[in-house]
Amino acid sequence: RSAYVREAGRFKTTEEIVSDPSQNQEVIQGAIDAAPSAHLPQIVAKMVLEVTVSSSMLLEGYIV
């Protein structure tokens, strides 16, 4: 994941491009919706993806 984030940071040149709350929420909701099929509690999927998205944004912002 971190390699993808570093690559994304190469072409995301502004904070607005790095931060897209609606897209982030869509990704998180997708994980929540898919969690039951993986026998994963939805709250766990939500928390993991929120931390992952937040961390990725911090790294992308640092690279930009």
Backbone bond lengths (Angstrom), bond angles and torsions (degrees), N, CA, C in turn:
res aa  C-N    CA-C-N  psi(-1)  N-CA   C-N-CA  omega(-1)  CA-C   N-CA-C  phi
1 R - - - 1.452 - - 1.528 110.26 -
2 S 1.307 117.04 -41.53 1.466 119.09 -177.17 1.523 111.67 -65.20
3 A 1.323 117.88 -32.14 1.470 120.06 176.66 1.522 110.38 -65.12
4 Y 1.333 116.89 -40.29 1.466 120.26 177.44 1.521 110.59 -64.98
5 V 1.323 116.24 -39.98 1.464 120.17 179.59 1.521 110.36 -63.96
6 R 1.337 117.08 -43.89 1.472 119.75 178.09 1.524 110.66 -61.05
7 E 1.320 116.97 -41.53 1.469 120.60 179.03 1.525 110.35 -64.41
8 A 1.323 117.23 -42.60 1.467 120.33 178.25 1.522 110.56 -61.62
9 G 1.319 116.84 -37.27 1.455 120.87 179.22 1.513 113.38 -62.75
10 R 1.318 116.95 -21.45 1.467 120.24 179.28 1.526 112.19 -69.36
11 F 1.331 118.27 -29.56 1.465 118.99 -177.95 1.522 113.36 -115.24
12 K 1.305 117.88 -5.80 1.461 120.76 174.57 1.524 106.78 -89.69
13 T 1.305 115.69 102.28 1.461 119.80 -169.02 1.522 114.70 -99.19
14 T 1.329 118.69 -6.73 1.458 120.47 177.87 1.521 109.50 -133.70
15 E 1.336 115.60 159.71 1.463 119.91 179.21 1.520 111.14 -62.36
16 E 1.329 117.13 -33.99 1.457 120.25 -179.78 1.528 111.20 -62.32
17 I 1.315 116.71 -35.70 1.462 120.54 179.27 1.527 110.04 -72.90
18 V 1.321 117.09 -37.15 1.463 121.15 -179.60 1.522 110.49 -69.03
19 S 1.318 116.83 -40.84 1.457 121.60 -175.81 1.520 110.85 -101.99
20 D 1.324 116.89 112.34 1.464 122.57 176.36 1.524 107.42 -132.60
21 P 1.338 116.65 87.26 1.464 120.26 -174.27 1.526 114.36 -54.35
22 S 1.322 118.35 -38.23 1.465 118.89 -178.82 1.525 111.31 -68.12
23 Q 1.327 117.29 -38.56 1.466 120.06 177.46 1.527 110.20 -68.72
24 N 1.311 116.61 -40.61 1.462 120.21 178.17 1.523 110.56 -59.78
25 Q 1.333 116.61 -45.15 1.463 120.58 179.93 1.524 110.99 -64.50
26 E 1.323 116.91 -36.61 1.465 120.94 178.04 1.534 110.76 -62.99
27 V 1.316 116.75 -42.48 1.469 121.44 178.80 1.530 110.04 -64.76
28 I 1.316 116.54 -45.26 1.464 120.84 -179.95 1.525 110.39 -63.36
29 Q 1.324 117.24 -44.38 1.460 120.66 179.88 1.524 111.22 -63.52
30 G 1.321 116.93 -36.92 1.463 120.39 176.78 1.520 111.58 -60.34
31 A 1.326 116.25 -40.66 1.469 120.42 177.97 1.526 111.00 -67.34
32 I 1.318 116.11 -40.14 1.466 120.27 178.23 1.525 110.01 -62.21
33 D 1.315 115.94 -45.50 1.466 120.79 -178.84 1.528 112.26 -64.81
34 A 1.327 117.08 -34.87 1.468 121.47 -177.21 1.528 112.86 -84.36
35 A 1.311 117.83 -15.33 1.463 121.48 -174.26 1.532 114.02 -54.99
36 P 1.330 119.51 -46.37 1.468 118.32 -178.07 1.532 113.72 -58.52
37 S 1.311 117.53 -35.23 1.466 119.40 -179.53 1.529 111.80 -69.10
38 A 1.335 116.90 -17.98 1.464 121.61 176.52 1.533 111.08 -102.24
39 H 1.345 115.73 10.85 1.473 121.70 -179.18 1.526 111.32 57.11
40 L 1.328 115.12 39.25 1.458 122.20 -179.42 1.525 108.27 -115.67
41 P 1.317 118.36 131.75 1.459 119.24 176.35 1.537 110.41 -58.68
42 Q 1.319 116.12 136.46 1.460 119.77 -177.53 1.522 112.26 -60.02
43 I 1.330 117.94 -35.12 1.463 119.98 179.55 1.528 110.97 -64.53
44 V 1.321 116.92 -34.18 1.467 120.37 177.75 1.526 109.74 -67.52
45 A 1.329 116.95 -45.83 1.467 120.55 178.21 1.526 110.42 -59.10
46 K 1.320 116.59 -43.89 1.467 121.32 -179.92 1.526 110.79 -60.34
47 M 1.328 115.98 -49.26 1.468 119.86 -176.81 1.524 111.78 -65.85
48 V 1.326 116.95 -41.81 1.466 120.37 179.84 1.524 110.55 -63.37
49 L 1.330 116.79 -45.94 1.471 118.97 -178.26 1.521 111.99 -69.25
50 E 1.332 118.11 -35.80 1.463 119.47 176.83 1.528 110.76 -60.97
51 V 1.320 116.92 -43.94 1.468 120.46 179.01 1.523 110.42 -67.20
52 T 1.329 116.95 -41.36 1.463 120.94 -179.74 1.521 111.13 -62.78
53 V 1.329 116.88 -47.11 1.466 120.75 -179.86 1.524 110.06 -63.72
54 S 1.311 116.85 -44.87 1.464 120.79 -179.86 1.529 111.26 -61.15
55 S 1.317 116.55 -45.72 1.467 120.78 179.28 1.518 111.42 -63.82
56 S 1.320 116.24 -40.54 1.465 120.33 179.33 1.519 110.81 -63.27
57 M 1.341 116.26 -41.62 1.461 119.65 179.44 1.522 110.73 -63.92
58 L 1.330 116.88 -39.65 1.468 119.90 178.04 1.520 110.68 -62.69
59 L 1.317 117.08 -43.91 1.461 120.51 -179.91 1.524 110.77 -66.79
60 E 1.339 117.29 -44.18 1.465 120.19 178.59 1.516 110.28 -61.90
61 G 1.325 116.93 -41.68 1.458 120.57 178.92 1.511 111.98 -63.38
62 Y 1.322 116.62 -36.78 1.460 121.24 177.97 1.524 110.44 -66.36
63 I 1.322 116.38 -39.82 1.463 120.69 -178.73 1.519 110.92 -70.44
64 V 1.354 116.87 -39.03 1.456 121.00 179.84 1.490 107.25 -63.30
